[in-house]
Amino acid sequence: MLVNPILTIRNSLLRVSGKNALFERRGFFIKNSKVRSHLENIGFQFLHGYHSALTSSVQDFTRHLNTDDQYKGFCFEGAAMAKALTDWLSVKTHRELETLIADPIGDKHLYMVHVGVGWAYARLPVNIEQKIERFDPTLRWLIIDGYGFHQGYFKTPKYVEKKELPAGLKQAHSRKVFYQGLGRSLWFVDCATPKRIANRISGFPLQFQSDLWSGVGLACTYAGGVEASEIMELKTLSNCYFDHLAQGSVFAAKARQRAELITPENELACQIICGLTIKEAALIADKCLEELSPSLSSEERYSYWRKSIRDTFAKKAEYENISSAIPA
């Protein structure tokens, strides 16, 4: 079999060292070795998917990926980053990323695929708000979510510690979605430690704190890594932002349900935060999306989708408070 030297050089240049997933390398807080190991392994699995997709076709990648269900979604996230990068470098009109999105197995991981594209765009000289216009009108915003995660994870001093605003995003809506992704990165930056995360969020501009809590809810439910007591603590600390935490948890539930990769850890987080199973929470995501008016713009669809999910939990909390006040 002939080896294409150009592809060999390209793949070599695009390789990312596994050391980039080490908490010591990133300067992240380390709570204990168990949680650190779990969260670092997520990074390793992301890179496994990324490097596998660099050197294989979409069909080979989707059919032969062999990893634990808990981490498979992160592999697809990495694969999407790889295909978005190689498409950008390619002179061919055929786009591998479109093939991944259209693939029956890739479609199951559509949420994570869009997030992975955001990782790629964070590393390319592109106008991300323009680039996402060719994607699904609703899910395209997950690309900016992925961009926010990338910046929080790889540029922590700038975006997490100094709290600089993302200069490349001009739309107010884009910036809010960016902070949803940045919120997910805090699950790693602060090693899934509720008090550290809550304190961290309280130092951000008030206008973005709700979005940060949404991202934390998504990461807690999708990535996991902590005991029930800490999930309860996180829920308590979210305080007035509980409905945003729950909305993020519902998004994670939908991503897991669609991919058919539901683990006991996902169920635990969803049960504690939302009081629902993963499948029940995913149904809320579906129902709220289906009820949106078809006349809404892309931005409105994503915003109203999130709000509709939050309203569900606000009403649920109100009902529970009233019920608890009625004498038995």
GIGIPE-V219106 format. One record per backbone hydrogen bond with DSSP energy under -0.5 kcal/mol. NH is the residue of the N-H (numbers start at 0). CO is the residue of the C=O. E is the energy in kcal/mol with one decimal. If there is no record, write none. Layout:
BEGIN
nh	co	e
NH	CO	E
NH	CO	E
END
This chain:
BEGIN
nh	co	e
3	1	-0.5
4	2	-0.8
7	3	-2.1
8	4	-2.3
9	5	-2.6
10	6	-2.9
11	7	-1.8
12	8	-2.3
13	9	-1.8
14	10	-0.7
14	11	-0.6
19	16	-1.8
20	17	-2.0
21	18	-1.5
25	21	-2.0
26	22	-1.8
27	22	-1.9
28	188	-2.2
30	28	-0.6
35	31	-2.1
36	32	-2.5
37	33	-2.0
38	34	-2.6
39	35	-2.9
40	36	-2.1
41	37	-1.3
42	38	-1.3
43	39	-2.2
44	40	-2.7
45	41	-2.3
46	42	-2.1
47	43	-2.0
48	44	-2.3
49	45	-2.4
50	46	-2.9
51	47	-2.1
52	48	-2.3
53	49	-1.4
54	50	-1.1
55	52	-0.6
60	56	-2.4
61	57	-2.9
62	58	-2.1
63	59	-1.7
64	60	-1.2
66	64	-0.5
70	67	-1.7
71	67	-1.2
72	68	-0.6
73	70	-0.6
74	70	-1.3
75	71	-1.8
76	72	-1.8
77	73	-2.2
78	74	-2.4
79	75	-2.3
80	76	-1.6
81	77	-2.2
82	78	-2.6
83	79	-2.3
84	80	-2.1
85	81	-2.6
86	82	-2.2
87	83	-1.6
88	84	-1.5
89	85	-1.0
89	86	-0.5
95	93	-0.6
98	94	-1.3
99	95	-2.3
100	96	-2.3
101	97	-2.1
102	98	-1.5
106	102	-3.0
107	103	-0.7
107	104	-0.6
108	104	-0.7
108	105	-1.0
109	106	-1.5
112	108	-2.5
113	109	-2.0
114	110	-1.8
115	111	-2.4
116	112	-1.7
117	113	-1.2
118	114	-1.0
119	115	-1.4
120	116	-2.5
121	117	-1.4
122	118	-0.5
122	119	-1.7
123	120	-0.7
125	123	-2.3
127	125	-1.0
129	126	-0.9
130	126	-2.5
131	127	-1.8
132	129	-1.3
133	130	-1.0
134	131	-1.9
139	135	-2.2
140	137	-1.1
141	138	-1.9
142	139	-1.5
143	139	-0.6
144	140	-1.6
145	141	-2.4
146	142	-1.8
147	143	-2.3
148	144	-2.2
149	145	-2.5
150	146	-2.1
151	147	-2.0
152	148	-2.6
153	149	-3.1
154	150	-1.6
158	154	-2.5
159	155	-2.3
160	155	-2.2
161	156	-2.3
163	157	-2.4
166	164	-1.0
168	165	-1.5
169	167	-0.6
174	170	-1.8
175	171	-1.7
176	172	-2.0
177	173	-2.4
178	174	-1.8
179	175	-1.0
180	176	-1.8
181	177	-2.3
182	178	-2.0
183	179	-1.3
184	180	-1.5
185	181	-1.1
185	182	-0.5
186	182	-0.6
186	183	-1.2
187	184	-1.3
188	184	-2.8
189	185	-2.5
190	187	-1.6
191	186	-1.9
192	189	-1.2
193	191	-0.7
196	192	-2.4
197	193	-2.8
198	194	-2.4
199	195	-2.4
200	196	-2.7
201	197	-1.9
202	198	-0.6
202	199	-1.3
203	200	-2.0
207	204	-2.1
208	204	-0.7
208	205	-0.8
209	205	-0.6
211	207	-2.1
212	208	-2.1
213	209	-1.7
214	210	-2.1
215	211	-2.0
216	212	-2.3
217	213	-1.8
218	214	-2.4
219	215	-2.9
220	216	-1.8
221	217	-2.9
222	218	-2.3
223	218	-1.5
229	226	-0.6
230	226	-1.5
231	227	-2.4
232	228	-1.9
233	229	-2.4
234	230	-2.4
235	231	-2.3
236	232	-2.7
237	233	-1.5
238	234	-0.6
238	235	-1.0
240	237	-3.0
241	238	-1.7
243	240	-0.7
244	240	-2.2
245	241	-2.9
246	242	-1.9
247	243	-2.1
248	244	-1.9
249	245	-2.4
250	246	-2.0
251	247	-2.0
252	248	-2.4
253	249	-2.6
254	250	-2.2
255	251	-2.4
256	252	-2.9
257	253	-2.7
258	254	-1.6
259	255	-0.7
259	256	-0.8
260	255	-2.3
262	260	-0.5
266	262	-2.1
267	263	-2.4
268	264	-2.1
269	265	-2.3
270	266	-2.7
271	267	-2.2
272	268	-2.8
273	269	-2.2
274	269	-0.9
274	270	-0.8
275	269	-1.1
280	276	-2.5
281	277	-2.6
282	278	-1.7
283	279	-1.3
284	280	-1.8
285	281	-2.2
286	282	-2.9
287	283	-2.8
288	284	-1.6
289	285	-2.6
290	286	-1.6
291	288	-1.2
295	292	-1.6
300	296	-2.7
301	297	-2.0
302	298	-2.3
303	299	-3.3
304	300	-2.0
305	301	-2.0
306	302	-2.3
307	303	-2.8
308	304	-1.8
309	305	-2.3
310	306	-2.9
311	307	-1.4
312	308	-1.3
313	309	-2.3
314	310	-2.5
315	311	-1.7
316	312	-2.6
317	313	-2.1
318	314	-2.5
319	315	-2.3
320	316	-2.3
321	317	-2.2
322	318	-2.7
323	319	-2.2
324	320	-1.0
325	321	-0.7
325	322	-0.8
END
